[in-house]
Amino acid sequence: VQLQASGGGLVQAGGSLRLSCAASGSFFRFSRMGWYRQAPGKQRELVAAVTFDNITNYADSVKGRFTISRDNAKNTVYLQMDSLKPEDTGVYSCNQNLPKPIWGQGTLVTVSS
């Protein structure tokens, strides 16, 4: 199983980005998918997650601004990020929990003030 994240970039505060994470293999539809981020000098934190049956949860810092969704037909999970803030800057990585925890390479998001 491999995960391929894309969609990062440089955006001004208040702008939007949409991240995508495409998975290979047949476990995607059964998996909990998560987006994590690591800001410079900080530990990696969970940003948002979606279970196999579309139950979502979000970090308090992104509630109301970010939306996680999944398309099982495309084996892809998305993170729509709106009203971006400079503190959202970091490397965003996706995670799939089955058949074992798997991490994709990160994509850098930079929000300028």
C-alpha positions as CSV (number, residue, x, y, z in Angstrom):
1,V,0.0,0.0,0.0
2,Q,1.2,3.5,-0.9
3,L,-0.1,6.9,-0.2
4,Q,0.5,9.9,-2.5
5,A,-0.3,13.3,-1.2
6,S,-0.6,16.4,-3.3
7,G,-2.0,19.9,-3.4
8,G,0.2,21.9,-1.1
9,G,1.6,25.3,-1.9
10,L,2.0,28.9,-0.9
11,V,-1.2,30.8,-0.2
12,Q,-2.1,34.1,1.5
13,A,-3.9,34.2,4.8
14,G,-7.7,33.9,4.2
15,G,-7.1,31.7,1.1
16,S,-7.9,28.1,0.4
17,L,-6.2,24.9,-0.6
18,R,-7.4,21.4,-1.3
19,L,-5.1,18.5,-0.5
20,S,-5.5,15.1,-2.0
21,C,-4.1,11.7,-0.9
22,A,-4.4,8.8,-3.3
23,A,-4.0,5.3,-1.9
24,S,-3.2,2.1,-3.7
25,G,-4.4,-1.3,-2.6
26,S,-7.8,-2.7,-1.5
27,F,-7.9,-1.7,2.1
28,F,-8.8,2.0,1.6
29,R,-12.5,1.6,1.8
30,F,-12.2,-0.2,5.2
31,S,-9.6,2.2,6.6
32,R,-9.7,5.2,8.9
33,M,-7.9,8.0,7.0
34,G,-6.2,10.9,8.7
35,W,-4.5,14.2,7.8
36,Y,-1.7,15.2,10.1
37,R,0.5,18.2,10.1
38,Q,3.9,19.1,11.5
39,A,4.7,22.8,11.9
40,P,8.4,23.9,12.2
41,G,9.7,23.0,15.6
42,K,6.6,21.3,16.7
43,Q,5.3,17.7,17.0
44,R,3.1,16.2,14.4
45,E,-0.6,16.6,15.2
46,L,-3.9,15.2,13.9
47,V,-5.8,17.7,11.8
48,A,-8.7,15.7,10.7
49,A,-9.8,12.1,10.3
50,V,-12.6,10.2,8.6
51,T,-13.6,6.6,9.4
52,F,-14.7,4.0,6.9
53,D,-18.3,4.9,7.5
54,N,-17.7,8.7,7.2
55,I,-17.6,9.7,10.8
56,T,-15.3,12.7,11.0
57,N,-13.3,14.5,13.7
58,Y,-11.3,17.6,13.7
59,A,-8.7,19.4,15.7
60,D,-10.3,22.3,17.6
61,S,-8.0,24.7,15.7
62,V,-9.4,23.8,12.3
63,K,-13.1,23.2,13.1
64,G,-15.4,25.2,10.8
65,R,-12.5,25.9,8.4
66,F,-11.3,22.5,7.2
67,T,-13.4,19.7,5.7
68,I,-12.2,16.1,5.3
69,S,-13.9,13.8,2.8
70,R,-13.3,10.6,1.0
71,D,-14.1,9.0,-2.4
72,N,-13.9,5.2,-2.1
73,A,-14.3,4.8,-5.8
74,K,-11.1,6.8,-6.3
75,N,-9.3,5.5,-3.2
76,T,-8.7,9.2,-2.3
77,V,-9.1,11.3,0.7
78,Y,-9.3,15.1,0.5
79,L,-8.8,18.0,2.9
80,Q,-10.4,21.2,1.9
81,M,-8.8,24.0,3.8
82,D,-10.5,27.4,3.9
83,S,-9.8,30.7,5.7
84,L,-6.2,29.6,6.1
85,K,-4.1,31.2,8.8
86,P,-0.3,31.5,9.1
87,E,-0.4,29.0,12.0
88,D,-1.7,26.4,9.5
89,T,1.7,26.3,7.9
90,G,3.4,23.0,8.0
91,V,4.0,19.7,6.3
92,Y,0.7,17.8,5.8
93,S,0.8,14.0,5.7
94,C,-1.9,11.4,5.2
95,N,-2.3,8.2,7.1
96,Q,-4.2,5.0,6.5
97,N,-4.6,2.6,9.4
98,L,-5.1,-0.7,7.5
99,P,-3.7,-3.2,7.0
100,K,-1.2,-1.5,9.3
101,P,-0.5,2.2,9.9
102,I,0.9,3.7,6.7
103,W,2.1,7.2,6.0
104,G,2.4,9.0,2.7
105,Q,5.1,11.6,2.0
106,G,4.1,15.1,3.1
107,T,3.1,18.1,1.2
108,L,4.1,21.5,2.3
109,V,1.5,24.2,3.0
110,T,2.8,27.7,3.6
111,V,0.4,30.5,4.6
112,S,1.7,34.0,4.4
113,S,0.4,36.8,6.5
